[in-house]
Amino acid sequence: MKVTSLKGTRDFDPLQVCRRNFIIDNIKEVFCQFGFVPIQTPAMEHLDVLLGKYGTEGDQLVFKIINSGDFLSKCSSEDFTNGSRSVLPKITKKGLRYDLTVPFARYVVNHQHELYFPFKRYQIQPVWRADRPQKGRYQEFYQCDADVIGTESSICETEIIWMISEVFKKLGITDYQILINNRKLLAAIAEKLGMADHLQTLCVAIDKLDKIGQQKVLEELSDKGFSTASLEILQPILDLTKGTKDHWEFLKAYLVDIDSAQKGFEELQEIMDNLAALKLDKVPLKFDPLLARGLNYYTGPIFEVQILNSKVGSVSGGGRYDNLTEVFGLKGISGVGFSFGMDRLYDAMDELNLFPVLNANNTTVLIVNFGLEGHMERLQQLQLLRNYNINAELYPDATKPKKQLTYANKKQIPWVVFIGEHELQQQVALVKNMKNGTQEEVKLSQLPTYFDERARKLD
């Protein structure tokens, strides 16, 4: 039987892990520079925490965990007749986290008396979605989140855009755009259509525009109760994808009779003014009135980041949420945050050949194993090297030196040390440089300092 990893999940080899760490380390560095502190939350949450925050379609993608024990004994034949809605509450009460933002809101409520506000946290952990696995879409993937909670200041949105530009600068990504919109403007559009109570339905449909096209979006909205008249009013907004109008000025004129739209425009203008004051107005920020982000909890400015010369497309997104902690019992706390999809970033950088030359091997020195004679001396030298913080290995088996050198070559270990019978008599080590093939004798007493100097040059 052939055993493979589950669909939608992947194994990572040493070089891949090294590259993933390169991305994570650079993101962490920027997060810390901007004053964010790390937290972690469990992989599992109560379903009550997760469900109802991601929209109907998002809720369906939450991985449910079946209760332990004889869980089916609590189900009646009537439950099975009624279907999954009757059965599920009796067989599952937990799920794998769908994102990091909702668990963070739960964390804030649970720890509100220990935290200082505004609270700036970052979190880099895996999330799971029961999505259909396909190229660029995984069931298990890492998110790199940064959120500020406890303030409504537009400085936070400004810093999100700033952080995105700093991370991309470090990763060597230059051809990208940051799309921005405001959920308040989408709410105003829903109001103009006479469908103010159906904002989430509108957002979920518009969010699929790039994937399913304009006609399918209209059909979906029609199926969800939007009248022909309301869809005719919506049509000019959908036509903005053709890029023939100044989107900002057009939407202002389109929503001129909707009072609530003004606040949305003001919030976006504040962000743009802040960026201009910081001389960050050249960051590729683009207003997109069709940016919707289908999650339930967004209430203000929303973001999405696309790498333009990559097939991967969107690699980051986020926005402001005013009521997320309220569902857990803590009112009046506004938050804003965003997330890098680390796996999508990896795929884009790999596609564009942006990774620097990285060596997954950490070993600096390999000591050749010649068997029992001199074994203790070689072990002691290994210990001395490690005491000097030099990454060193002693080959475990007393096999042919050629095999041990092949091992060093495959791991790209820069130096190999021979301490055989002759070397022991002379109290020296023969050091071979694996890059250029040169060899020299070094006194055993000087071996740690010899490599300490050379290891510094490698760093």
C-alpha positions as a Python dict, from the first residue, in 0.01 Angstrom:
ca = {
    (1, 'M'): (0, 0, 0),
    (2, 'K'): (133, 341, -98),
    (3, 'V'): (117, 582, 196),
    (4, 'T'): (105, 953, 113),
    (5, 'S'): (22, 1275, 294),
    (6, 'L'): (-343, 1381, 297),
    (7, 'K'): (-471, 1586, 5),
    (8, 'G'): (-437, 1954, 77),
    (9, 'T'): (-139, 1897, 309),
    (10, 'R'): (230, 1871, 227),
    (11, 'D'): (566, 1748, 355),
    (12, 'F'): (853, 1997, 347),
    (13, 'D'): (1216, 1903, 283),
    (14, 'P'): (1506, 2078, 463),
    (15, 'L'): (1556, 2346, 193),
    (16, 'Q'): (1183, 2423, 184),
    (17, 'V'): (1175, 2460, 562),
    (18, 'C'): (1481, 2685, 542),
    (19, 'R'): (1305, 2905, 284),
    (20, 'R'): (983, 2912, 488),
    (21, 'N'): (1185, 3020, 791),
    (22, 'F'): (1345, 3293, 579),
    (23, 'I'): (997, 3434, 506),
    (24, 'I'): (880, 3398, 867),
    (25, 'D'): (1196, 3552, 1013),
    (26, 'N'): (1164, 3860, 791),
    (27, 'I'): (795, 3902, 873),
    (28, 'K'): (866, 3863, 1246),
    (29, 'E'): (1140, 4125, 1226),
    (30, 'V'): (899, 4380, 1079),
    (31, 'F'): (622, 4293, 1326),
    (32, 'C'): (860, 4342, 1618),
    (33, 'Q'): (992, 4667, 1472),
    (34, 'F'): (635, 4801, 1477),
    (35, 'G'): (577, 4703, 1842),
    (36, 'F'): (381, 4378, 1806),
    (37, 'V'): (423, 4097, 2062),
    (38, 'P'): (371, 3724, 1999),
    (39, 'I'): (92, 3502, 2129),
    (40, 'Q'): (-30, 3153, 2040),
    (41, 'T'): (-374, 2997, 2061),
    (42, 'P'): (-479, 2628, 2044),
    (43, 'A'): (-534, 2449, 1715),
    (44, 'M'): (-884, 2355, 1837),
    (45, 'E'): (-1166, 2584, 1945),
    (46, 'H'): (-1525, 2532, 2056),
    (47, 'L'): (-1749, 2536, 1749),
    (48, 'D'): (-1949, 2814, 1916),
    (49, 'V'): (-1634, 3030, 1892),
    (50, 'L'): (-1579, 2958, 1523),
    (51, 'L'): (-1920, 2933, 1361),
    (52, 'G'): (-2115, 3240, 1256),
    (53, 'K'): (-1805, 3455, 1194),
    (54, 'Y'): (-1713, 3355, 839),
    (55, 'G'): (-2045, 3360, 655),
    (56, 'T'): (-2247, 3054, 556),
    (57, 'E'): (-1992, 2933, 301),
    (58, 'G'): (-1698, 2989, 537),
    (59, 'D'): (-1870, 2802, 820),
    (60, 'Q'): (-1905, 2499, 593),
    (61, 'L'): (-1525, 2491, 555),
    (62, 'V'): (-1457, 2459, 928),
    (63, 'F'): (-1308, 2118, 1007),
    (64, 'K'): (-1524, 1956, 1276),
    (65, 'I'): (-1373, 1718, 1531),
    (66, 'I'): (-1589, 1422, 1631),
    (67, 'N'): (-1647, 1379, 2006),
    (68, 'S'): (-1461, 1103, 2186),
    (69, 'G'): (-1640, 789, 2296),
    (70, 'D'): (-1970, 644, 2178),
    (71, 'F'): (-2093, 972, 2032),
    (72, 'L'): (-2356, 814, 1807),
    (73, 'S'): (-2549, 674, 2105),
    (74, 'K'): (-2689, 1024, 2165),
    (75, 'C'): (-2841, 1038, 1817),
    (76, 'S'): (-3191, 910, 1750),
    (77, 'S'): (-3332, 772, 1427),
    (78, 'E'): (-3523, 1099, 1401),
    (79, 'D'): (-3191, 1290, 1406),
    (80, 'F'): (-3062, 1087, 1114),
    (81, 'T'): (-3388, 1143, 926),
    (82, 'N'): (-3360, 1520, 981),
    (83, 'G'): (-3006, 1526, 845),
    (84, 'S'): (-2674, 1680, 944),
    (85, 'R'): (-2818, 1984, 1124),
    (86, 'S'): (-2972, 1753, 1384),
    (87, 'V'): (-2680, 1509, 1400),
    (88, 'L'): (-2382, 1749, 1410),
    (89, 'P'): (-2453, 1915, 1749),
    (90, 'K'): (-2461, 1571, 1910),
    (91, 'I'): (-2143, 1430, 1760),
    (92, 'T'): (-1911, 1734, 1749),
    (93, 'K'): (-1848, 2039, 1967),
    (94, 'K'): (-1496, 2131, 1855),
    (95, 'G'): (-1327, 2239, 1534),
    (96, 'L'): (-985, 2325, 1394),
    (97, 'R'): (-930, 2699, 1373),
    (98, 'Y'): (-1028, 2851, 1038),
    (99, 'D'): (-821, 3166, 1087),
    (100, 'L'): (-624, 3340, 1363),
    (101, 'T'): (-840, 3651, 1406),
    (102, 'V'): (-1147, 3492, 1568),
    (103, 'P'): (-938, 3291, 1819),
    (104, 'F'): (-750, 3616, 1892),
    (105, 'A'): (-1079, 3792, 1973),
    (106, 'R'): (-1167, 3504, 2206),
    (107, 'Y'): (-820, 3534, 2364),
    (108, 'V'): (-869, 3908, 2425),
    (109, 'V'): (-1200, 3849, 2601),
    (110, 'N'): (-1056, 3568, 2815),
    (111, 'H'): (-749, 3774, 2913),
    (112, 'Q'): (-895, 4126, 2910),
    (113, 'H'): (-791, 4200, 3271),
    (114, 'E'): (-429, 4102, 3204),
    (115, 'L'): (-385, 4298, 2881),
    (116, 'Y'): (-297, 4661, 2815),
    (117, 'F'): (-487, 4844, 2542),
    (118, 'P'): (-430, 4907, 2264),
    (119, 'F'): (-291, 4555, 2243),
    (120, 'K'): (-67, 4476, 1944),
    (121, 'R'): (-9, 4109, 1881),
    (122, 'Y'): (135, 3893, 1609),
    (123, 'Q'): (68, 3525, 1560),
    (124, 'I'): (226, 3278, 1315),
    (125, 'Q'): (51, 2942, 1324),
    (126, 'P'): (-125, 2694, 1093),
    (127, 'V'): (-497, 2709, 1016),
    (128, 'W'): (-722, 2451, 849),
    (129, 'R'): (-1001, 2476, 594),
    (130, 'A'): (-1207, 2193, 444),
    (131, 'D'): (-1164, 2347, 101),
    (132, 'R'): (-1125, 2154, -223),
    (133, 'P'): (-749, 2102, -264),
    (134, 'Q'): (-611, 2251, -584),
    (135, 'K'): (-302, 2437, -701),
    (136, 'G'): (-236, 2722, -460),
    (137, 'R'): (-518, 2619, -221),
    (138, 'Y'): (-438, 2399, 76),
    (139, 'Q'): (-636, 2249, 362),
    (140, 'E'): (-352, 2319, 605),
    (141, 'F'): (-152, 2640, 572),
    (142, 'Y'): (24, 2904, 778),
    (143, 'Q'): (-99, 3255, 843),
    (144, 'C'): (120, 3538, 973),
    (145, 'D'): (-120, 3773, 1152),
    (146, 'A'): (-71, 4116, 1307),
    (147, 'D'): (-365, 4285, 1485),
    (148, 'V'): (-420, 4593, 1700),
    (149, 'I'): (-722, 4589, 1928),
    (150, 'G'): (-856, 4865, 2151),
    (151, 'T'): (-830, 5169, 1921),
    (152, 'E'): (-1017, 5319, 1625),
    (153, 'S'): (-721, 5528, 1508),
    (154, 'S'): (-645, 5528, 1135),
    (155, 'I'): (-276, 5516, 1230),
    (156, 'C'): (-327, 5139, 1261),
    (157, 'E'): (-446, 5098, 902),
    (158, 'T'): (-160, 5323, 791),
    (159, 'E'): (91, 5102, 970),
    (160, 'I'): (-57, 4790, 810),
    (161, 'I'): (19, 4931, 465),
    (162, 'W'): (360, 5043, 591),
    (163, 'M'): (438, 4693, 726),
    (164, 'I'): (331, 4524, 403),
    (165, 'S'): (569, 4748, 206),
    (166, 'E'): (854, 4681, 453),
    (167, 'V'): (806, 4303, 439),
    (168, 'F'): (800, 4304, 59),
    (169, 'K'): (1113, 4517, 53),
    (170, 'K'): (1291, 4255, 266),
    (171, 'L'): (1163, 3967, 52),
    (172, 'G'): (1256, 4136, -276),
    (173, 'I'): (898, 4163, -402),
    (174, 'T'): (857, 4480, -608),
    (175, 'D'): (567, 4429, -850),
    (176, 'Y'): (259, 4424, -628),
    (177, 'Q'): (-49, 4628, -543),
    (178, 'I'): (-242, 4685, -221),
    (179, 'L'): (-615, 4706, -286),
    (180, 'I'): (-823, 4901, -34),
    (181, 'N'): (-1195, 4955, 18),
    (182, 'N'): (-1433, 5014, 308),
    (183, 'R'): (-1715, 4788, 423),
    (184, 'K'): (-1915, 5104, 497),
    (185, 'L'): (-1916, 5181, 124),
    (186, 'L'): (-2036, 4829, 47),
    (187, 'A'): (-2307, 4875, 311),
    (188, 'A'): (-2406, 5200, 140),
    (189, 'I'): (-2428, 5016, -194),
    (190, 'A'): (-2656, 4754, -33),
    (191, 'E'): (-2868, 5039, 106),
    (192, 'K'): (-2892, 5200, -239),
    (193, 'L'): (-3013, 4867, -378),
    (194, 'G'): (-3283, 4853, -110),
    (195, 'M'): (-3110, 4545, 36),
    (196, 'A'): (-2943, 4691, 347),
    (197, 'D'): (-3020, 4375, 545),
    (198, 'H'): (-2842, 4161, 287),
    (199, 'L'): (-2494, 4316, 303),
    (200, 'Q'): (-2322, 3986, 375),
    (201, 'T'): (-2493, 3816, 80),
    (202, 'L'): (-2380, 4102, -145),
    (203, 'C'): (-2020, 4086, -16),
    (204, 'V'): (-1992, 3709, -55),
    (205, 'A'): (-2115, 3730, -415),
    (206, 'I'): (-1895, 4026, -515),
    (207, 'D'): (-1596, 3854, -353),
    (208, 'K'): (-1628, 3581, -618),
    (209, 'L'): (-1634, 3821, -913),
    (210, 'D'): (-1282, 3735, -1034),
    (211, 'K'): (-1348, 3361, -1002),
    (212, 'I'): (-1696, 3317, -1150),
    (213, 'G'): (-1753, 3632, -1357),
    (214, 'Q'): (-2017, 3905, -1359),
    (215, 'Q'): (-2305, 3697, -1497),
    (216, 'K'): (-2271, 3426, -1229),
    (217, 'V'): (-2254, 3692, -957),
    (218, 'L'): (-2581, 3842, -1083),
    (219, 'E'): (-2742, 3498, -1098),
    (220, 'E'): (-2631, 3419, -742),
    (221, 'L'): (-2772, 3747, -611),
    (222, 'S'): (-3096, 3689, -799),
    (223, 'D'): (-3125, 3343, -641),
    (224, 'K'): (-3071, 3505, -298),
    (225, 'G'): (-3365, 3744, -342),
    (226, 'F'): (-3217, 4051, -514),
    (227, 'S'): (-3476, 4194, -753),
    (228, 'T'): (-3414, 4275, -1119),
    (229, 'A'): (-3448, 4645, -1033),
    (230, 'S'): (-3181, 4626, -760),
    (231, 'L'): (-2944, 4436, -991),
    (232, 'E'): (-2987, 4704, -1257),
    (233, 'I'): (-2882, 4963, -997),
    (234, 'L'): (-2581, 4746, -910),
    (235, 'Q'): (-2473, 4701, -1274),
    (236, 'P'): (-2265, 5024, -1301),
    (237, 'I'): (-2061, 4910, -998),
    (238, 'L'): (-1987, 4571, -1155),
    (239, 'D'): (-1891, 4749, -1478),
    (240, 'L'): (-1611, 4926, -1290),
    (241, 'T'): (-1401, 4612, -1344),
    (242, 'K'): (-1356, 4735, -1701),
    (243, 'G'): (-1142, 5017, -1559),
    (244, 'T'): (-1292, 5291, -1775),
    (245, 'K'): (-1382, 5530, -1492),
    (246, 'D'): (-1216, 5706, -1201),
    (247, 'H'): (-1344, 5469, -937),
    (248, 'W'): (-1318, 5708, -641),
    (249, 'E'): (-1503, 5997, -805),
    (250, 'F'): (-1754, 5766, -969),
    (251, 'L'): (-1847, 5597, -639),
    (252, 'K'): (-1878, 5933, -462),
    (253, 'A'): (-2129, 6045, -724),
    (254, 'Y'): (-2303, 5705, -722),
    (255, 'L'): (-2353, 5715, -342),
    (256, 'V'): (-2415, 6090, -311),
    (257, 'D'): (-2768, 6030, -177),
    (258, 'I'): (-2652, 5775, 88),
    (259, 'D'): (-2546, 5962, 403),
    (260, 'S'): (-2366, 5664, 560),
    (261, 'A'): (-2118, 5649, 269),
    (262, 'Q'): (-1951, 5973, 378),
    (263, 'K'): (-1790, 5810, 683),
    (264, 'G'): (-1641, 5538, 464),
    (265, 'F'): (-1480, 5790, 231),
    (266, 'E'): (-1348, 5993, 527),
    (267, 'E'): (-1181, 5687, 681),
    (268, 'L'): (-1006, 5600, 355),
    (269, 'Q'): (-898, 5960, 298),
    (270, 'E'): (-740, 5971, 646),
    (271, 'I'): (-530, 5666, 563),
    (272, 'M'): (-415, 5817, 234),
    (273, 'D'): (-331, 6149, 402),
    (274, 'N'): (-125, 5965, 664),
    (275, 'L'): (68, 5780, 394),
    (276, 'A'): (138, 6105, 214),
    (277, 'A'): (268, 6263, 537),
    (278, 'L'): (506, 5967, 579),
    (279, 'K'): (610, 6000, 214),
    (280, 'L'): (470, 5651, 160),
    (281, 'D'): (226, 5773, -103),
    (282, 'K'): (431, 5588, -367),
    (283, 'V'): (338, 5254, -210),
    (284, 'P'): (119, 5087, -479),
    (285, 'L'): (-216, 5148, -306),
    (286, 'K'): (-527, 5125, -524),
    (287, 'F'): (-887, 5197, -431),
    (288, 'D'): (-1107, 4908, -543),
    (289, 'P'): (-1483, 4954, -483),
    (290, 'L'): (-1536, 4585, -567),
    (291, 'L'): (-1303, 4456, -296),
    (292, 'A'): (-1543, 4283, -56),
    (293, 'R'): (-1366, 4015, 155),
    (294, 'G'): (-1653, 3783, 236),
    (295, 'L'): (-1590, 3730, 608),
    (296, 'N'): (-1872, 3843, 835),
    (297, 'Y'): (-1672, 4039, 1089),
    (298, 'Y'): (-1528, 4326, 881),
    (299, 'T'): (-1690, 4667, 941),
    (300, 'G'): (-1446, 4933, 812),
    (301, 'P'): (-1142, 4961, 581),
    (302, 'I'): (-1042, 4631, 418),
    (303, 'F'): (-723, 4533, 234),
    (304, 'E'): (-599, 4276, -11),
    (305, 'V'): (-247, 4241, -153),
    (306, 'Q'): (-173, 4095, -494),
    (307, 'I'): (161, 4008, -654),
    (308, 'L'): (107, 4125, -1011),
    (309, 'N'): (363, 3920, -1203),
    (310, 'S'): (274, 3591, -1031),
    (311, 'K'): (3, 3333, -1092),
    (312, 'V'): (-47, 3310, -716),
    (313, 'G'): (-232, 3644, -698),
    (314, 'S'): (-349, 3744, -351),
    (315, 'V'): (-100, 3681, -67),
    (316, 'S'): (-237, 3902, 211),
    (317, 'G'): (-559, 4057, 335),
    (318, 'G'): (-735, 4202, 636),
    (319, 'G'): (-939, 4489, 769),
    (320, 'R'): (-1111, 4657, 1062),
    (321, 'Y'): (-1366, 4484, 1282),
    (322, 'D'): (-1569, 4672, 1545),
    (323, 'N'): (-1791, 4404, 1695),
    (324, 'L'): (-1590, 4081, 1697),
    (325, 'T'): (-1521, 4069, 2072),
    (326, 'E'): (-1884, 4167, 2141),
    (327, 'V'): (-2004, 3819, 2037),
    (328, 'F'): (-1787, 3684, 2322),
    (329, 'G'): (-1920, 3936, 2574),
    (330, 'L'): (-1680, 4232, 2550),
    (331, 'K'): (-1840, 4541, 2393),
    (332, 'G'): (-1689, 4859, 2257),
    (333, 'I'): (-1353, 4717, 2145),
    (334, 'S'): (-1250, 4793, 1788),
    (335, 'G'): (-969, 4607, 1619),
    (336, 'V'): (-788, 4598, 1287),
    (337, 'G'): (-543, 4350, 1146),
    (338, 'F'): (-412, 4165, 844),
    (339, 'S'): (-251, 3837, 757),
    (340, 'F'): (16, 3716, 518),
    (341, 'G'): (-63, 3377, 367),
    (342, 'M'): (284, 3234, 418),
    (343, 'D'): (231, 2939, 181),
    (344, 'R'): (110, 3168, -97),
    (345, 'L'): (407, 3399, -38),
    (346, 'Y'): (636, 3097, -66),
    (347, 'D'): (474, 2983, -393),
    (348, 'A'): (503, 3332, -542),
    (349, 'M'): (867, 3376, -440),
    (350, 'D'): (951, 3030, -572),
    (351, 'E'): (778, 3107, -903),
    (352, 'L'): (964, 3439, -935),
    (353, 'N'): (1299, 3293, -818),
    (354, 'L'): (1329, 3547, -535),
    (355, 'F'): (1483, 3327, -266),
    (356, 'P'): (1848, 3396, -183),
    (357, 'V'): (2092, 3106, -186),
    (358, 'L'): (2016, 2922, 137),
    (359, 'N'): (2184, 2616, 282),
    (360, 'A'): (1954, 2397, 489),
    (361, 'N'): (2259, 2241, 653),
    (362, 'N'): (2377, 2403, 977),
    (363, 'T'): (2688, 2190, 1029),
    (364, 'T'): (3024, 2368, 1001),
    (365, 'V'): (3259, 2080, 1086),
    (366, 'L'): (3246, 1703, 1035),
    (367, 'I'): (3490, 1488, 1233),
    (368, 'V'): (3578, 1166, 1055),
    (369, 'N'): (3523, 845, 1254),
    (370, 'F'): (3827, 611, 1252),
    (371, 'G'): (3692, 358, 1504),
    (372, 'L'): (3781, 281, 1866),
    (373, 'E'): (4138, 411, 1859),
    (374, 'G'): (4117, 782, 1936),
    (375, 'H'): (3741, 763, 1984),
    (376, 'M'): (3744, 947, 2319),
    (377, 'E'): (3973, 1220, 2183),
    (378, 'R'): (3739, 1279, 1889),
    (379, 'L'): (3438, 1297, 2122),
    (380, 'Q'): (3620, 1550, 2341),
    (381, 'Q'): (3708, 1762, 2037),
    (382, 'L'): (3342, 1748, 1932),
    (383, 'Q'): (3243, 1877, 2275),
    (384, 'L'): (3501, 2158, 2266),
    (385, 'L'): (3381, 2273, 1923),
    (386, 'R'): (3019, 2281, 2039),
    (387, 'N'): (3122, 2469, 2354),
    (388, 'Y'): (3249, 2737, 2116),
    (389, 'N'): (2904, 2740, 1949),
    (390, 'I'): (3045, 2575, 1639),
    (391, 'N'): (2797, 2337, 1480),
    (392, 'A'): (2983, 2010, 1459),
    (393, 'E'): (2918, 1640, 1397),
    (394, 'L'): (3113, 1321, 1452),
    (395, 'Y'): (3021, 1068, 1185),
    (396, 'P'): (2852, 789, 1383),
    (397, 'D'): (3001, 486, 1202),
    (398, 'A'): (3364, 391, 1147),
    (399, 'T'): (3313, 342, 774),
    (400, 'K'): (3538, 426, 480),
    (401, 'P'): (3657, 790, 479),
    (402, 'K'): (3532, 826, 119),
    (403, 'K'): (3175, 755, 233),
    (404, 'Q'): (3209, 1009, 514),
    (405, 'L'): (3340, 1272, 270),
    (406, 'T'): (3045, 1201, 40),
    (407, 'Y'): (2815, 1265, 337),
    (408, 'A'): (2993, 1598, 400),
    (409, 'N'): (2955, 1697, 35),
    (410, 'K'): (2584, 1613, 26),
    (411, 'K'): (2524, 1820, 339),
    (412, 'Q'): (2750, 2098, 209),
    (413, 'I'): (2963, 2088, 525),
    (414, 'P'): (3253, 2330, 464),
    (415, 'W'): (3525, 2154, 671),
    (416, 'V'): (3615, 1795, 751),
    (417, 'V'): (3854, 1706, 1036),
    (418, 'F'): (4073, 1394, 1037),
    (419, 'I'): (4210, 1279, 1373),
    (420, 'G'): (4365, 943, 1296),
    (421, 'E'): (4656, 749, 1445),
    (422, 'H'): (4924, 980, 1299),
    (423, 'E'): (4739, 1296, 1407),
    (424, 'L'): (4692, 1163, 1762),
    (425, 'Q'): (5066, 1098, 1793),
    (426, 'Q'): (5141, 1452, 1676),
    (427, 'Q'): (4845, 1604, 1871),
    (428, 'V'): (4721, 1771, 1554),
    (429, 'A'): (4416, 1750, 1329),
    (430, 'L'): (4419, 1745, 951),
    (431, 'V'): (4158, 1998, 833),
    (432, 'K'): (4023, 1967, 480),
    (433, 'N'): (3846, 2262, 315),
    (434, 'M'): (3567, 2094, 117),
    (435, 'K'): (3519, 2391, -113),
    (436, 'N'): (3871, 2422, -255),
    (437, 'G'): (4023, 2088, -147),
    (438, 'T'): (4314, 2240, 50),
    (439, 'Q'): (4438, 2074, 369),
    (440, 'E'): (4638, 2196, 667),
    (441, 'E'): (4744, 2068, 1006),
    (442, 'V'): (4609, 2244, 1314),
    (443, 'K'): (4710, 2174, 1674),
    (444, 'L'): (4429, 2002, 1864),
    (445, 'S'): (4453, 2264, 2137),
    (446, 'Q'): (4389, 2537, 1877),
    (447, 'L'): (4112, 2363, 1683),
    (448, 'P'): (3814, 2546, 1846),
    (449, 'T'): (3965, 2894, 1795),
    (450, 'Y'): (4068, 2799, 1439),
    (451, 'F'): (3709, 2722, 1346),
    (452, 'D'): (3565, 3003, 1557),
    (453, 'E'): (3752, 3255, 1338),
    (454, 'R'): (3641, 3087, 1014),
    (455, 'A'): (3281, 3038, 1123),
    (456, 'R'): (3258, 3414, 1188),
    (457, 'K'): (3367, 3480, 831),
    (458, 'L'): (3092, 3250, 707),
    (459, 'D'): (2821, 3445, 896),
}
